[in-house]
């Protein structure tokens, strides 16, 4: 699975894209929101990708967002221990989406993998193109 988010302004209109590959099959997903942030779109891409899986499975989520990858691999355990608060005791940003991502991921055996964005990785580039196209459709409507 390859995910990406895009935002024009931050906040501003944004889009998300996801490419799911399994064997010789490819499924593409995308969507947009009128007023959002890039980080929120990155999270939504991963959430919607995981929700699209029809049964529990082993999946590698490739994201060019350190925010998403570190959130799930480094920060989540502490947030859960501290009741969704950061190390300074403040409420974490985008808690609604982090909770949704955590819930979506717990149905699967997920490995989180960071990939460098805009570096020519075909599936990451496609996820970015889906996110940008979704945002563009929204702003032209």
C-alpha positions in Angstrom: 0.0 0.0 0.0 1.3 3.5 -0.9 -0.3 6.6 0.6 0.1 10.3 0.1 -1.6 13.6 1.0 -1.6 17.0 -0.7 -2.7 20.4 0.4 -2.9 23.8 -1.3 -2.2 26.1 1.6 -1.8 24.6 5.0 -4.7 24.8 6.0 -6.5 24.8 2.7 -8.1 22.4 0.3 -6.5 19.1 0.3 -6.6 15.6 -1.2 -5.4 12.1 -0.4 -4.4 9.2 -2.5 -3.8 5.5 -2.0 -2.5 2.7 -4.2 -3.1 -0.8 -3.0 -1.2 -3.6 -4.8 -1.8 -7.3 -4.3 -0.4 -9.9 -6.7 -1.3 -8.6 -10.1 -4.2 -6.4 -8.9 -4.1 -2.6 -8.2 -6.8 -0.6 -6.5 -6.6 3.2 -6.4 -8.5 5.4 -3.9 -8.7 9.1 -3.4 -10.7 11.9 -1.9 -10.6 15.5 -0.8 -11.6 18.0 1.8 -12.2 21.7 1.5 -10.4 22.9 4.6 -7.7 20.7 6.0 -4.0 20.3 6.5 -1.3 18.2 4.7 -0.8 16.1 7.9 -4.6 15.3 8.0 -4.6 14.2 4.4 -1.6 12.0 5.0 -3.4 10.3 7.8 -6.7 10.0 5.9 -4.9 8.3 3.0 -3.6 5.6 5.4 -6.9 5.2 7.2 -8.9 4.8 4.0 -6.4 2.4 2.5 -6.5 0.1 5.5 -10.3 0.4 5.6 -10.5 -0.8 2.0 -8.9 -4.1 2.9 -11.7 -6.7 3.0 -10.1 -9.1 5.5 -7.3 -9.0 8.0 -4.0 -9.3 6.2 -0.3 -8.6 6.3 0.4 -5.2 4.7 3.3 -2.8 4.3 2.1 0.8 4.3 4.6 3.0 2.4 4.2 6.7 3.2 6.4 9.7 2.4 5.1 11.3 5.7 7.5 10.9 8.6 4.5 12.2 10.7 2.5 9.1 9.8 5.3 6.6 10.0 6.8 7.9 13.3 3.4 8.4 14.8 2.6 4.7 14.3 6.0 3.3 15.1 7.5 5.6 17.7 4.9 7.9 19.3 1.7 5.8 19.5 2.6 3.7 22.5 3.3 6.8 24.6 0.1 8.5 23.4 -1.9 5.5 24.5 -0.1 5.3 27.9 -0.7 9.0 28.5 -4.3 9.1 27.4 -3.7 10.6 24.0 -1.4 13.3 25.3 2.1 14.1 24.2 5.2 14.0 26.3 4.5 17.6 27.5 1.0 16.6 28.6 -0.8 18.4 25.8 -3.5 16.9 23.7 -2.1 15.5 20.5 -3.0 17.2 17.2 -5.4 15.3 14.9 -6.4 12.9 17.7 -9.6 12.0 15.8 -7.6 10.7 12.9 -4.9 9.0 15.0 -7.6 7.1 16.8 -9.1 6.1 13.5 -5.8 5.0 12.1 -4.9 3.0 15.2 -8.3 1.3 15.0 -7.9 0.5 11.3 -4.4 -0.8 11.7 -5.2 -3.1 14.6 -7.2 -5.4 12.3 -4.1 -6.1 10.3 -0.4 -7.0 10.6 1.0 -3.6 9.5 4.6 -2.7 8.8 5.1 1.1 8.4 7.7 2.1 5.8 8.9 5.6 5.0 9.7 6.4 1.4 11.3 9.6 0.1 8.6 11.6 -1.6 9.0 13.0 -5.1 12.0 10.7 -5.7 10.6 8.8 -8.7 9.1 5.8 -6.8 6.3 4.9 -9.2 3.6 3.9 -6.7 4.4 6.9 -4.4 4.3 9.2 -7.4 0.9 7.7 -8.4 -0.5 8.2 -4.8 0.6 11.8 -5.0 -1.0 12.3 -8.4 -4.3 10.8 -7.1 -4.1 13.2 -4.1 -3.4 16.2 -6.2 -6.1 15.3 -8.7 -8.7 14.9 -6.0 -7.8 18.3 -4.5 -8.0 19.9 -8.0 -11.4 18.4 -8.7 -12.6 19.8 -5.4 -11.3 23.3 -6.0 -12.7 23.4 -9.6 -16.2 22.4 -8.5 
